[in-house]
Amino acid sequence: MTEILWEPSGDGRSRIEQFGRWLADQGIVDAADYADMWSWSVENLDDFWSALWRWADLPADGDGTVALAEASMPGARWFPDVRLNYAEAMLAMPGRGDDDTVLVAASHSRPDVELSAAQLRDQVARARAGLLRAGVQPRDRVAAYSPNIPETLVLLLAAASIGAVFSSCAPEFGTQSVVDRWQQIEPTVLLTVDGYGYGTKSIDRRDEVEQIRAALPSVRAHVWLPYLADDAPPPAGAVTWADFTATSGPLEFDRLPFDWPLYVLFSSGTTGLPKPIVHGHGGITVEHVKSLALHHDLGPADRFFWFSTTGWMMWNLLISGLSVGATIVMFDGHPAPPDDSGAPDVTLLWRMAERLGITYFGTSAPFLLQCRKAGIVPREMADLSAVRGVGSTGAPLPGEGFRWVYEAVSDTAQLSSVSGGTDICAAFVGASPTVPVYAGEMSCRMLGCAVEAFDDQHQAVIGSLGELVITQPMPSMPVGFWGDEDGSRYRAAYFEDIPGVWRHGDWITISEIGTCTITGRSDATLNRGGVRLGTSEFYSVVEALPVVTDSLVVHLEDDEGGAGQLMLFVTLSEGRELDDGLRREIAGALRSKLSPRHVPDQMHQLQTLPRTLSGKKLEVPVKKILQGVPIDQAAAPGALADPSALDPFVNLLR
């Protein structure tokens, strides 16, 4: 039996229950429960999205009666008779008055910043005027090398109001990572910061800014934000943010076709140039409103936080909290800075949750597991009574992570473990206020998301491991890739393996009751004796051991059909060695909690393991290196948090 950790109140107050009553009152559908509503939403896509459009009452011109004019994948056409602007939808901030605080920003670089609705609109109007003075036109690209701070948000909304296309990179990205991204889209305006604070460290980025600016000849206007040091002088030819926004102008919004480009997000680029994924004004607006209002149950009474940098799509989702009237909480800094002893202080964000009155606390699965391993009980060190939702993403959260949240954080908050991706800037599977939370499982498939698990014959299966696919279009699927005029790169990325079906690249199991379990990337599968083993369950066992701080596992197949080599790499707590006793302990844990097939053939201790800039493990590049692929062909150094982390695998191969 699946372990239930949280159950819906059934009081009918959630926004998805309100939506359900509205659907019934309008004579559209009378769904008996969430499963019934989900089935209707994917079997009747046009009706569902048209109904959501009417219910959300977004500012727009035109008629939203026809939601899905063309259902092909790729090539779906959404809301052909609608014109809207993402920035206008965000700044409508339903249920909020001019003097209400709608943005709170905490930082390691400066004191908290709070903005009211009126102040936020004024700042956007000023930035919009600055862009127009700089000659920015619709479809021009506006880029920000800046952290999760109000100025980055303001520039995004200002660019969107004009119809310009936004892109951001977090300032911890190295020069090559940024240049690899922005040389593809050729920005005309560039916002940069001088540096940032990270815990107790001050990180100066002026040299990187100079190199990035020199590599982007398309830039006509360079805007300088002295963020680390107020008196940091601007580079030659740059205008300060204060001067750029000194003069206001009318806050106007160009209402644009539904698929007009809003921003470009980039894939991690581990095996080549990062893919420039273009998202549209309309698709992002309706998908985020659906997710935040119906699945996360957010509204004007909420303070919505999700730890993210501007290089991760969760930042884009956080910003969209404005669309449902929530106050968004931004944080720039180290989520677990070293304490006086040098150990990570994982209490910082929990204490911030109390201080800022956060009602929805979003983070990553690795952070929650780090807190569990540290043995902290957040609700004993901070008043978390206001927190009614906890969000987890970035990696599968195992059952012990779920249980820890309910034991140590809150026994009443709903835990939403969600999975999606940069590709759609949203989630495919997650939670609903009307569905229980089960240990180690994502509660449901999201409304309007036709998620299936496909077997080797491309047939949908229930209760068995399969390839995660999307069989019907979603509004937030990319408009395309920037510069991909014939759409060939876009088709190859998602639709080449199974024509007409989106293949996402994850293993998923969908249960009889509709819960979902993702067990890792399908291209990183551990195939032992014909049995597929997901990597996430492997990591949950190994990293539960107190001395293991990180782990990575790959399987090297035997060309002659043998069992191959299962190789485990670990980093350990300071002073610990991978001796025979620890090897036996790891093997025993894997044998007893998973199966004898999971016991590695080799174990190796390393100082650090390779991860992308967004923190994802790099199983596939490591496997390629161990199979003899040159390191520069296996992974792009600019995509790695620490490119030197791949060197030990080259040495091991030798």
C-alpha positions as semicolon CSV with decimal commas, in nm:
position;residue;x (nm);y (nm);z (nm)
1;M;0,000;0,000;0,000
2;T;0,117;0,351;-0,080
3;E;0,180;0,561;0,232
4;I;-0,043;0,869;0,251
5;L;0,124;1,166;0,422
6;W;-0,133;1,441;0,354
7;E;-0,496;1,446;0,253
8;P;-0,713;1,726;0,109
9;S;-0,931;1,914;0,354
10;G;-1,236;1,881;0,132
11;D;-1,363;2,222;0,244
12;G;-1,409;2,339;-0,116
13;R;-1,198;2,651;-0,070
14;S;-0,910;2,571;-0,303
15;R;-0,897;2,748;-0,637
16;I;-0,916;2,422;-0,831
17;E;-1,239;2,337;-0,647
18;Q;-1,372;2,683;-0,731
19;F;-1,276;2,620;-1,094
20;G;-1,456;2,285;-1,085
21;R;-1,776;2,447;-0,956
22;W;-1,749;2,717;-1,222
23;L;-1,714;2,450;-1,494
24;A;-2,030;2,280;-1,366
25;D;-2,222;2,608;-1,337
26;Q;-2,129;2,695;-1,695
27;G;-2,255;2,356;-1,814
28;I;-1,909;2,263;-1,946
29;V;-1,833;1,954;-1,736
30;D;-1,922;1,825;-1,390
31;A;-1,606;1,641;-1,284
32;A;-1,651;1,394;-0,998
33;D;-1,289;1,418;-0,879
34;Y;-0,941;1,517;-0,995
35;A;-0,894;1,205;-1,208
36;D;-1,221;1,285;-1,386
37;M;-1,115;1,647;-1,443
38;W;-0,772;1,544;-1,573
39;S;-0,922;1,295;-1,818
40;W;-1,162;1,558;-1,948
41;S;-0,883;1,814;-1,978
42;V;-0,664;1,595;-2,202
43;E;-0,946;1,439;-2,403
44;N;-1,099;1,781;-2,471
45;L;-0,799;2,014;-2,497
46;D;-0,983;2,288;-2,683
47;D;-1,267;2,295;-2,430
48;F;-1,031;2,286;-2,130
49;W;-0,801;2,569;-2,238
50;S;-1,088;2,781;-2,366
51;A;-1,262;2,737;-2,029
52;L;-0,943;2,823;-1,838
53;W;-0,905;3,135;-2,053
54;R;-1,256;3,253;-1,963
55;W;-1,215;3,168;-1,594
56;A;-0,877;3,343;-1,562
57;D;-1,014;3,663;-1,724
58;L;-0,674;3,777;-1,849
59;P;-0,634;4,121;-2,013
60;A;-0,641;4,070;-2,390
61;D;-0,804;4,159;-2,719
62;G;-1,001;3,916;-2,931
63;D;-1,198;3,599;-2,877
64;G;-1,064;3,299;-2,684
65;T;-1,344;3,064;-2,788
66;V;-1,111;2,869;-3,017
67;A;-0,818;2,754;-2,804
68;L;-0,654;2,488;-3,022
69;A;-0,688;2,565;-3,393
70;E;-0,430;2,308;-3,505
71;A;-0,340;2,008;-3,288
72;S;-0,035;1,872;-3,471
73;M;0,295;1,821;-3,290
74;P;0,506;2,007;-3,370
75;G;0,306;2,290;-3,524
76;A;0,012;2,330;-3,284
77;R;-0,168;2,667;-3,316
78;W;-0,313;2,810;-2,997
79;F;-0,568;3,091;-2,953
80;P;-0,540;3,232;-3,308
81;D;-0,792;3,511;-3,238
82;V;-0,628;3,642;-2,919
83;R;-0,372;3,920;-2,870
84;L;-0,215;3,973;-2,527
85;N;0,101;4,077;-2,347
86;Y;0,268;3,877;-2,070
87;A;0,381;4,191;-1,885
88;E;0,028;4,329;-1,878
89;A;-0,103;4,001;-1,737
90;M;0,165;4,003;-1,467
91;L;0,118;4,367;-1,368
92;A;-0,260;4,332;-1,345
93;M;-0,189;4,163;-1,009
94;P;-0,552;4,065;-0,939
95;G;-0,678;4,137;-0,590
96;R;-0,396;4,377;-0,504
97;G;-0,414;4,751;-0,437
98;D;-0,156;5,009;-0,537
99;D;-0,007;5,023;-0,187
100;D;0,008;4,645;-0,134
101;T;0,353;4,490;-0,117
102;V;0,385;4,258;-0,417
103;L;0,760;4,192;-0,420
104;V;1,010;4,121;-0,143
105;A;1,376;4,060;-0,226
106;A;1,635;3,930;0,020
107;S;2,005;3,927;-0,070
108;H;2,356;3,864;0,058
109;S;2,463;4,181;-0,124
110;R;2,226;4,443;0,018
111;P;1,933;4,493;0,260
112;D;1,584;4,364;0,183
113;V;1,394;4,545;-0,091
114;E;1,015;4,572;-0,090
115;L;0,803;4,709;-0,374
116;S;0,435;4,794;-0,375
117;A;0,220;4,734;-0,682
118;A;0,244;5,102;-0,773
119;Q;0,621;5,109;-0,724
120;L;0,671;4,799;-0,939
121;R;0,461;4,943;-1,220
122;D;0,654;5,271;-1,197
123;Q;0,988;5,091;-1,222
124;V;0,870;4,894;-1,526
125;A;0,749;5,216;-1,688
126;R;1,090;5,375;-1,632
127;A;1,280;5,076;-1,771
128;R;1,042;5,067;-2,068
129;A;1,117;5,433;-2,138
130;G;1,489;5,356;-2,118
131;L;1,456;5,074;-2,369
132;L;1,260;5,293;-2,609
133;R;1,521;5,568;-2,583
134;A;1,781;5,302;-2,669
135;G;1,588;5,231;-2,987
136;V;1,460;4,888;-2,887
137;Q;1,205;4,745;-3,130
138;P;0,977;4,440;-3,116
139;R;1,177;4,115;-3,150
140;D;1,503;4,285;-3,044
141;R;1,679;4,081;-2,777
142;V;1,737;4,222;-2,428
143;A;1,983;4,025;-2,212
144;A;2,054;4,039;-1,838
145;Y;2,371;3,909;-1,671
146;S;2,223;3,966;-1,330
147;P;2,096;3,771;-1,029
148;N;1,753;3,705;-0,880
149;I;1,680;4,069;-0,791
150;P;1,401;4,316;-0,871
151;E;1,596;4,493;-1,147
152;T;1,613;4,171;-1,353
153;L;1,238;4,122;-1,318
154;V;1,173;4,487;-1,407
155;L;1,381;4,459;-1,724
156;L;1,201;4,139;-1,827
157;L;0,859;4,303;-1,792
158;A;0,974;4,623;-1,963
159;A;1,113;4,428;-2,259
160;A;0,797;4,217;-2,281
161;S;0,575;4,528;-2,280
162;I;0,738;4,636;-2,607
163;G;0,748;4,293;-2,766
164;A;1,126;4,261;-2,727
165;V;1,267;3,918;-2,639
166;F;1,433;3,868;-2,299
167;S;1,708;3,632;-2,189
168;S;1,896;3,604;-1,860
169;C;2,210;3,433;-1,733
170;A;2,301;3,414;-1,366
171;P;2,628;3,598;-1,289
172;E;2,790;3,280;-1,159
173;F;2,791;3,159;-1,522
174;G;3,140;3,177;-1,667
175;T;3,227;3,383;-1,972
176;Q;3,216;3,098;-2,222
177;S;2,879;2,975;-2,093
178;V;2,726;3,319;-2,146
179;V;2,887;3,381;-2,484
180;D;2,781;3,037;-2,611
181;R;2,423;3,135;-2,532
182;W;2,401;3,498;-2,635
183;Q;2,604;3,489;-2,952
184;Q;2,319;3,275;-3,085
185;I;2,054;3,543;-3,019
186;E;2,261;3,864;-3,067
187;P;2,118;4,094;-2,796
188;T;2,098;4,469;-2,858
189;V;2,070;4,565;-2,488
190;L;2,283;4,414;-2,212
191;L;2,231;4,459;-1,836
192;T;2,527;4,354;-1,620
193;V;2,621;4,368;-1,252
194;D;2,966;4,429;-1,106
195;G;2,944;4,119;-0,887
196;Y;2,741;3,961;-0,611
197;G;2,762;3,836;-0,255
198;Y;2,759;3,463;-0,189
199;G;2,747;3,394;0,181
200;T;3,039;3,583;0,329
201;K;3,223;3,601;-0,005
202;S;3,221;3,892;-0,249
203;I;3,241;3,770;-0,609
204;D;3,375;4,034;-0,849
205;R;3,253;3,982;-1,208
206;R;3,391;4,295;-1,376
207;D;3,648;4,103;-1,581
208;E;3,381;3,859;-1,699
209;V;3,152;4,148;-1,793
210;E;3,428;4,304;-2,001
211;Q;3,488;3,977;-2,188
212;I;3,117;3,915;-2,245
213;R;3,061;4,268;-2,376
214;A;3,357;4,234;-2,614
215;A;3,217;3,907;-2,752
216;L;2,875;4,058;-2,831
217;P;2,915;4,319;-3,108
218;S;2,535;4,331;-3,149
219;V;2,497;4,521;-2,818
220;R;2,405;4,886;-2,875
221;A;2,325;4,977;-2,514
222;H;2,513;4,849;-2,208
223;V;2,336;4,910;-1,876
224;W;2,550;4,888;-1,562
225;L;2,407;4,795;-1,222
226;P;2,653;4,846;-0,932
227;Y;2,514;4,570;-0,712
228;L;2,813;4,441;-0,515
229;A;2,960;4,788;-0,457
230;D;2,749;5,103;-0,491
231;D;3,047;5,301;-0,614
232;A;3,166;5,052;-0,878
233;P;3,241;5,273;-1,183
234;P;3,064;5,177;-1,509
235;P;3,265;5,036;-1,798
236;A;3,341;5,267;-2,088
237;G;3,028;5,341;-2,288
238;A;2,787;5,198;-2,030
239;V;2,497;5,383;-1,870
240;T;2,408;5,317;-1,508
241;W;2,077;5,158;-1,414
242;A;1,990;5,475;-1,221
243;D;2,037;5,691;-1,532
244;F;1,870;5,435;-1,757
245;T;1,554;5,446;-1,541
246;A;1,574;5,814;-1,440
247;T;1,295;5,927;-1,673
248;S;0,952;5,772;-1,664
249;G;0,700;5,732;-1,942
250;P;0,357;5,583;-1,997
251;L;0,317;5,220;-1,894
252;E;0,174;5,075;-2,212
253;F;0,159;4,720;-2,344
254;D;0,172;4,609;-2,706
255;R;-0,086;4,332;-2,732
256;L;0,076;4,066;-2,947
257;P;-0,016;3,738;-3,119
258;F;-0,038;3,445;-2,879
259;D;0,287;3,287;-3,004
260;W;0,493;3,608;-3,009
261;P;0,840;3,537;-2,859
262;L;0,861;3,637;-2,491
263;Y;1,196;3,500;-2,378
264;V;1,469;3,256;-2,470
265;L;1,570;2,990;-2,219
266;F;1,867;2,767;-2,284
267;S;1,927;2,397;-2,233
268;S;2,229;2,302;-2,024
269;G;2,449;2,255;-2,330
270;T;2,644;1,962;-2,185
271;T;2,711;1,800;-2,523
272;G;2,714;2,101;-2,757
273;L;2,589;2,455;-2,787
274;P;2,294;2,518;-2,552
275;K;1,961;2,502;-2,735
276;P;1,797;2,850;-2,755
277;I;1,440;2,759;-2,658
278;V;1,187;3,031;-2,749
279;H;0,875;3,062;-2,534
280;G;0,573;3,269;-2,629
281;H;0,371;3,535;-2,447
282;G;0,046;3,341;-2,455
283;G;0,167;2,990;-2,383
284;I;0,367;3,096;-2,078
285;T;0,086;3,314;-1,945
286;V;-0,189;3,051;-1,954
287;E;0,033;2,760;-1,848
288;H;0,172;2,950;-1,548
289;V;-0,171;3,079;-1,442
290;K;-0,303;2,722;-1,458
291;S;-0,012;2,584;-1,258
292;L;0,006;2,856;-0,994
293;A;-0,366;2,907;-0,940
294;L;-0,502;2,554;-0,975
295;H;-0,213;2,325;-0,879
296;H;-0,023;2,538;-0,625
297;D;-0,340;2,717;-0,506
298;L;-0,176;3,060;-0,494
299;G;-0,359;3,391;-0,470
300;P;-0,344;3,745;-0,327
301;A;-0,301;3,623;0,033
302;D;0,019;3,431;-0,045
303;R;0,389;3,504;-0,023
304;F;0,542;3,278;-0,288
305;F;0,909;3,177;-0,272
306;W;1,106;2,935;-0,487
307;F;1,483;2,927;-0,453
308;S;1,628;2,983;-0,797
309;T;1,885;3,173;-0,996
310;T;1,811;3,360;-1,319
311;G;1,967;3,070;-1,510
312;W;1,692;2,821;-1,412
313;M;1,333;2,811;-1,537
314;M;1,198;2,815;-1,181
315;W;1,290;3,185;-1,177
316;N;1,050;3,240;-1,465
317;L;0,776;3,052;-1,280
318;L;0,843;3,253;-0,963
319;I;0,799;3,581;-1,152
320;S;0,463;3,461;-1,285
321;G;0,335;3,451;-0,928
322;L;0,235;3,813;-0,994
323;S;-0,029;3,690;-1,240
324;V;-0,237;3,535;-0,959
325;G;-0,186;3,830;-0,723
326;A;0,070;3,660;-0,499
327;T;0,358;3,852;-0,341
328;I;0,676;3,703;-0,485
329;V;0,979;3,655;-0,261
330;M;1,319;3,671;-0,432
331;F;1,645;3,556;-0,277
332;D;1,998;3,608;-0,408
333;G;2,278;3,437;-0,221
334;H;2,409;3,112;-0,079
335;P;2,124;2,885;0,036
336;A;2,354;2,710;0,284
337;P;2,649;2,938;0,368
338;P;2,930;2,802;0,587
339;D;2,887;2,860;0,958
340;D;3,172;2,941;1,200
341;S;3,290;2,579;1,189
342;G;3,287;2,569;0,810
343;A;2,982;2,341;0,794
344;P;2,692;2,446;0,568
345;D;2,420;2,639;0,751
346;V;2,107;2,488;0,600
347;T;1,881;2,682;0,837
348;L;1,912;3,016;0,655
349;L;1,619;2,982;0,415
350;W;1,390;2,837;0,682
351;R;1,463;3,132;0,910
352;M;1,398;3,363;0,614
353;A;1,061;3,193;0,565
354;E;0,960;3,300;0,916
355;R;1,103;3,651;0,881
356;L;0,927;3,724;0,553
357;G;0,603;3,537;0,623
358;I;0,641;3,294;0,332
359;T;0,330;3,081;0,271
360;Y;0,469;2,870;-0,015
361;F;0,830;2,751;0,017
362;G;0,975;2,614;-0,307
363;T;1,318;2,456;-0,333
364;S;1,503;2,160;-0,483
365;A;1,499;1,795;-0,380
366;P;1,877;1,799;-0,313
367;F;1,832;2,088;-0,067
368;L;1,559;1,904;0,125
369;L;1,776;1,592;0,141
370;Q;2,074;1,803;0,254
371;C;1,862;1,940;0,539
372;R;1,751;1,590;0,634
373;K;2,108;1,463;0,635
374;A;2,214;1,758;0,854
375;G;1,957;1,645;1,110
376;I;1,781;1,981;1,141
377;V;1,417;2,028;1,238
378;P;1,320;2,360;1,075
379;R;0,990;2,398;1,257
380;E;1,175;2,390;1,591
381;M;1,408;2,676;1,491
382;A;1,159;2,892;1,300
383;D;0,786;2,962;1,313
384;L;0,668;2,800;0,991
385;S;0,300;2,805;1,075
386;A;0,231;3,032;0,775
387;V;0,378;2,777;0,533
388;R;0,093;2,584;0,371
389;G;0,280;2,460;0,067
390;V;0,628;2,314;0,008
391;G;0,752;2,267;-0,347
392;S;1,031;2,034;-0,461
393;T;1,184;1,992;-0,805
394;G;1,518;1,960;-0,986
395;A;1,548;1,587;-0,910
396;P;1,319;1,308;-0,788
397;L;1,247;1,333;-0,413
398;P;1,260;0,986;-0,252
399;G;1,016;0,867;0,012
400;E;1,245;0,955;0,303
401;G;1,257;1,313;0,175
402;F;0,877;1,328;0,177
403;R;0,863;1,189;0,530
404;W;1,126;1,434;0,652
405;V;0,919;1,730;0,529
406;Y;0,616;1,610;0,727
407;E;0,820;1,525;1,036
408;A;1,052;1,828;1,044
409;V;0,890;2,110;0,846
410;S;0,511;2,088;0,869
411;D;0,255;1,815;0,920
412;T;-0,017;2,027;0,757
413;A;0,149;2,179;0,448
414;Q;0,094;2,017;0,111
415;L;0,419;1,889;-0,041
416;S;0,425;1,927;-0,419
417;S;0,699;1,728;-0,588
418;V;0,691;1,842;-0,951
419;S;0,876;1,757;-1,271
420;G;0,887;1,931;-1,606
421;G;1,165;2,122;-1,769
422;T;1,317;2,424;-1,935
423;D;1,175;2,291;-2,261
424;I;0,819;2,380;-2,158
425;C;0,903;2,618;-1,870
426;A;0,643;2,433;-1,665
427;A;0,566;2,095;-1,510
428;F;0,410;1,783;-1,662
429;V;0,346;1,606;-1,332
430;G;0,301;1,743;-0,982
431;A;0,027;1,787;-0,726
432;S;-0,324;1,920;-0,675
433;P;-0,499;2,048;-0,360
434;T;-0,763;1,780;-0,424
435;V;-0,526;1,481;-0,439
436;P;-0,345;1,314;-0,143
437;V;0,033;1,325;-0,107
438;Y;0,193;0,981;-0,123
439;A;0,546;0,913;0,003
440;G;0,797;0,916;-0,281
441;E;0,539;0,977;-0,555
442;M;0,421;1,277;-0,752
443;S;0,051;1,305;-0,685
444;C;-0,085;1,343;-1,038
445;R;-0,045;1,441;-1,399
446;M;-0,111;1,813;-1,445
447;L;-0,431;1,933;-1,606
448;G;-0,405;1,962;-1,982
449;C;-0,086;1,749;-1,986
450;A;-0,135;1,422;-2,174
451;V;0,149;1,239;-2,000
452;E;0,195;0,869;-2,070
453;A;0,456;0,600;-2,004
454;F;0,544;0,428;-2,333
455;D;0,694;0,080;-2,352
456;D;0,938;-0,036;-2,621
457;Q;0,648;-0,078;-2,867
458;H;0,534;0,281;-2,804
459;Q;0,222;0,166;-2,621
460;A;0,097;0,336;-2,304
461;V;0,147;0,126;-1,990
462;I;0,022;0,159;-1,633
463;G;0,220;0,024;-1,339
464;S;0,533;-0,039;-1,545
465;L;0,842;0,167;-1,616
466;G;0,822;0,352;-1,946
467;E;0,947;0,645;-2,147
468;L;0,786;0,976;-2,041
469;V;0,600;1,112;-2,342
470;I;0,344;1,382;-2,412
471;T;0,086;1,270;-2,666
472;Q;-0,106;1,599;-2,704
473;P;0,020;1,957;-2,745
474;M;0,062;2,200;-2,455
475;P;0,043;2,580;-2,491
476;S;0,389;2,631;-2,338
477;M;0,569;2,395;-2,572
478;P;0,835;2,608;-2,742
479;V;0,748;2,844;-3,022
480;G;1,071;2,701;-3,165
481;F;1,447;2,739;-3,134
482;W;1,598;3,078;-3,212
483;G;1,751;3,079;-3,560
484;D;1,605;2,737;-3,648
485;E;1,422;2,868;-3,954
486;D;1,305;2,531;-4,089
487;G;1,231;2,383;-3,745
488;S;1,466;2,089;-3,800
489;R;1,656;2,128;-3,469
490;Y;1,329;2,156;-3,276
491;R;1,182;1,844;-3,439
492;A;1,502;1,649;-3,381
493;A;1,510;1,743;-3,012
494;Y;1,167;1,608;-2,917
495;F;0,977;1,442;-3,205
496;E;1,233;1,241;-3,403
497;D;1,214;0,916;-3,206
498;I;0,833;0,887;-3,200
499;P;0,672;1,099;-3,476
500;G;0,392;1,320;-3,347
501;V;0,478;1,248;-2,982
502;W;0,698;1,453;-2,748
503;R;0,971;1,230;-2,599
504;H;1,106;1,399;-2,288
505;G;1,393;1,168;-2,196
506;D;1,285;1,052;-1,848
507;W;1,175;0,716;-1,714
508;I;0,832;0,731;-1,550
509;T;0,595;0,488;-1,384
510;I;0,226;0,586;-1,368
511;S;0,030;0,394;-1,105
512;E;-0,327;0,270;-1,113
513;I;-0,432;0,562;-0,893
514;G;-0,260;0,818;-1,116
515;T;0,052;0,891;-0,910
516;C;0,383;0,922;-1,093
517;T;0,738;0,818;-1,010
518;I;1,031;0,943;-1,217
519;T;1,345;0,733;-1,185
520;G;1,601;0,928;-1,384
521;R;1,701;1,011;-1,739
522;S;1,626;0,742;-1,992
523;D;1,961;0,805;-2,159
524;A;2,137;0,733;-1,827
525;T;1,966;0,399;-1,766
526;L;2,147;0,126;-1,576
527;N;2,069;-0,192;-1,770
528;R;2,178;-0,499;-1,574
529;G;2,097;-0,835;-1,728
530;G;1,812;-0,684;-1,929
531;V;1,656;-0,516;-1,624
532;R;1,635;-0,137;-1,632
533;L;1,741;0,036;-1,314
534;G;1,666;0,405;-1,262
535;T;1,943;0,623;-1,121
536;S;1,730;0,819;-0,873
537;E;1,645;0,519;-0,654
538;F;2,014;0,429;-0,656
539;Y;2,110;0,777;-0,532
540;S;1,843;0,781;-0,263
541;V;1,998;0,475;-0,099
542;V;2,365;0,570;-0,134
543;E;2,322;0,933;-0,030
544;A;2,115;0,834;0,273
545;L;2,439;0,705;0,426
546;P;2,567;0,980;0,659
547;V;2,922;0,983;0,521
548;V;2,825;1,009;0,152
549;T;2,791;1,370;0,042
550;D;2,728;1,305;-0,330
551;S;2,723;1,015;-0,572
552;L;2,712;0,933;-0,942
553;V;2,656;0,597;-1,109
554;V;2,705;0,479;-1,467
555;H;2,677;0,145;-1,642
556;L;2,924;0,044;-1,913
557;E;2,772;-0,219;-2,138
558;D;2,964;-0,527;-2,248
559;D;2,987;-0,544;-2,629
560;E;2,982;-0,922;-2,608
561;G;2,655;-0,931;-2,417
562;G;2,786;-0,975;-2,064
563;A;2,667;-0,795;-1,753
564;G;2,895;-0,497;-1,812
565;Q;3,042;-0,276;-1,542
566;L;2,833;-0,083;-1,289
567;M;3,054;0,197;-1,157
568;L;2,980;0,410;-0,851
569;F;3,160;0,735;-0,771
570;V;3,118;0,905;-0,432
571;T;3,232;1,209;-0,242
572;L;3,258;1,166;0,132
573;S;3,247;1,389;0,438
574;E;3,577;1,543;0,543
575;G;3,831;1,296;0,676
576;R;3,650;0,984;0,554
577;E;3,802;0,732;0,315
578;L;3,637;0,474;0,094
579;D;3,782;0,177;0,280
580;D;3,670;-0,185;0,267
581;G;3,426;-0,135;0,554
582;L;3,246;0,149;0,380
583;R;3,244;-0,045;0,052
584;R;3,068;-0,331;0,232
585;E;2,823;-0,088;0,393
586;I;2,731;0,067;0,058
587;A;2,697;-0,272;-0,110
588;G;2,485;-0,403;0,176
589;A;2,251;-0,103;0,166
590;L;2,200;-0,138;-0,209
591;R;2,153;-0,516;-0,187
592;S;1,897;-0,500;0,093
593;K;1,703;-0,188;-0,009
594;L;1,709;-0,240;-0,387
595;S;1,849;-0,567;-0,521
596;P;2,173;-0,758;-0,578
597;R;2,170;-0,620;-0,933
598;H;2,232;-0,273;-0,789
599;V;2,562;-0,362;-0,622
600;P;2,843;-0,185;-0,814
601;D;3,132;-0,369;-0,972
602;Q;3,361;-0,076;-0,892
603;M;3,351;0,207;-0,636
604;H;3,572;0,516;-0,650
605;Q;3,610;0,814;-0,417
606;L;3,651;1,158;-0,577
607;Q;3,689;1,510;-0,437
608;T;3,398;1,648;-0,641
609;L;3,148;1,515;-0,894
610;P;3,052;1,689;-1,218
611;R;2,729;1,885;-1,230
612;T;2,578;2,136;-1,470
613;L;2,547;2,502;-1,379
614;S;2,191;2,427;-1,264
615;G;2,309;2,141;-1,040
616;K;2,214;1,836;-1,247
617;K;2,434;1,526;-1,240
618;L;2,629;1,444;-1,554
619;E;2,592;1,068;-1,593
620;V;2,592;1,063;-1,974
621;P;2,913;1,267;-2,030
622;V;3,093;1,058;-1,765
623;K;2,979;0,738;-1,937
624;K;3,102;0,870;-2,273
625;I;3,444;0,956;-2,128
626;L;3,476;0,611;-1,976
627;Q;3,389;0,465;-2,317
628;G;3,677;0,656;-2,474
629;V;3,506;0,968;-2,609
630;P;3,742;1,269;-2,588
631;I;3,651;1,498;-2,300
632;D;3,587;1,798;-2,527
633;Q;3,337;1,591;-2,725
634;A;3,169;1,439;-2,419
635;A;3,078;1,769;-2,250
636;A;3,103;2,141;-2,312
637;P;3,319;2,290;-2,032
638;G;3,109;2,605;-2,017
639;A;2,805;2,403;-1,912
640;L;2,976;2,264;-1,600
641;A;2,987;2,417;-1,256
642;D;3,345;2,288;-1,230
643;P;3,495;2,168;-1,562
644;S;3,791;2,009;-1,381
645;A;3,551;1,761;-1,219
646;L;3,567;1,551;-1,538
647;D;3,946;1,509;-1,527
648;P;3,949;1,214;-1,282
649;F;3,739;1,010;-1,524
650;V;3,992;1,067;-1,802
651;N;4,265;0,953;-1,562
652;L;4,061;0,648;-1,465
653;L;4,018;0,553;-1,831
654;R;4,395;0,574;-1,879
